[in-house]
Amino acid sequence: MLCSALASRADLPVKGWALMSRQEIHPDEFDEVGELLRWLAARVHPTHLREDGAVGIGFLRFHEEEVPAVLRVESGQVGWPA
């Protein structure tokens, strides 16, 4: 883990937690990371659900890319960028 922070949202109108993590992962590890993303997506507050039922769960940026791609979990599947 390069860095990670967990912050309580107890003092905000929508209670809960916010998690930020920065990690370098190899595509061979995407299955394991996908398990965590699916677990987190199943527990998000309803305000994080998009109209199509998907959850924007984070971002992925390959080292050669300048702009990160949005990671989505939809119907229990992680939408990994191509």
C-alpha positions as semicolon CSV with decimal commas, in nm:
position;residue;x (nm);y (nm);z (nm)
1;M;0,000;0,000;0,000
2;L;0,148;0,333;-0,100
3;C;-0,099;0,528;0,112
4;S;-0,446;0,497;0,255
5;A;-0,682;0,709;0,461
6;L;-1,014;0,628;0,625
7;A;-1,224;0,924;0,737
8;S;-1,542;0,925;0,942
9;R;-1,838;1,116;0,802
10;A;-2,016;1,118;1,140
11;D;-2,039;1,497;1,144
12;L;-2,199;1,519;0,796
13;P;-2,568;1,482;0,697
14;V;-2,494;1,145;0,532
15;K;-2,314;0,932;0,791
16;G;-2,056;0,669;0,711
17;W;-1,695;0,648;0,604
18;A;-1,481;0,767;0,316
19;L;-1,183;0,556;0,204
20;M;-0,898;0,674;-0,016
21;S;-0,619;0,436;-0,116
22;R;-0,338;0,459;-0,363
23;Q;-0,187;0,129;-0,463
24;E;0,028;-0,002;-0,742
25;I;-0,119;-0,328;-0,869
26;H;-0,036;-0,560;-1,154
27;P;-0,317;-0,667;-1,388
28;D;-0,264;-1,026;-1,264
29;E;-0,400;-0,905;-0,928
30;F;-0,719;-0,750;-1,068
31;D;-0,932;-1,048;-0,959
32;E;-0,837;-1,000;-0,594
33;V;-0,884;-0,623;-0,612
34;G;-1,217;-0,682;-0,790
35;E;-1,339;-0,882;-0,489
36;L;-1,272;-0,584;-0,264
37;L;-1,434;-0,338;-0,507
38;R;-1,748;-0,554;-0,535
39;W;-1,764;-0,583;-0,155
40;L;-1,732;-0,205;-0,115
41;A;-1,986;-0,133;-0,391
42;A;-2,245;-0,352;-0,218
43;R;-2,217;-0,127;0,088
44;V;-2,224;0,224;-0,059
45;H;-2,484;0,477;0,043
46;P;-2,773;0,498;-0,209
47;T;-2,662;0,850;-0,304
48;H;-2,359;0,690;-0,476
49;L;-2,573;0,477;-0,709
50;R;-2,592;0,605;-1,063
51;E;-2,916;0,607;-1,258
52;D;-2,820;0,278;-1,427
53;G;-2,754;0,112;-1,088
54;A;-2,376;0,119;-1,127
55;V;-2,140;0,245;-0,859
56;G;-1,841;0,462;-0,946
57;I;-1,594;0,300;-0,710
58;G;-1,266;0,468;-0,797
59;F;-1,013;0,529;-1,068
60;L;-0,742;0,330;-1,243
61;R;-0,450;0,482;-1,425
62;F;-0,186;0,277;-1,598
63;H;0,160;0,431;-1,567
64;E;0,171;0,527;-1,935
65;E;-0,167;0,704;-1,922
66;E;-0,207;1,067;-1,822
67;V;-0,579;1,053;-1,743
68;P;-0,732;0,796;-1,506
69;A;-1,032;0,584;-1,608
70;V;-1,336;0,547;-1,382
71;L;-1,382;0,207;-1,219
72;R;-1,745;0,100;-1,207
73;V;-1,917;-0,191;-1,042
74;E;-2,239;-0,287;-1,216
75;S;-2,447;-0,598;-1,151
76;G;-2,165;-0,739;-0,938
77;Q;-1,901;-0,699;-1,211
78;V;-1,609;-0,457;-1,215
79;G;-1,579;-0,261;-1,539
80;W;-1,202;-0,267;-1,585
81;P;-1,069;-0,019;-1,844
82;A;-0,942;-0,176;-2,165
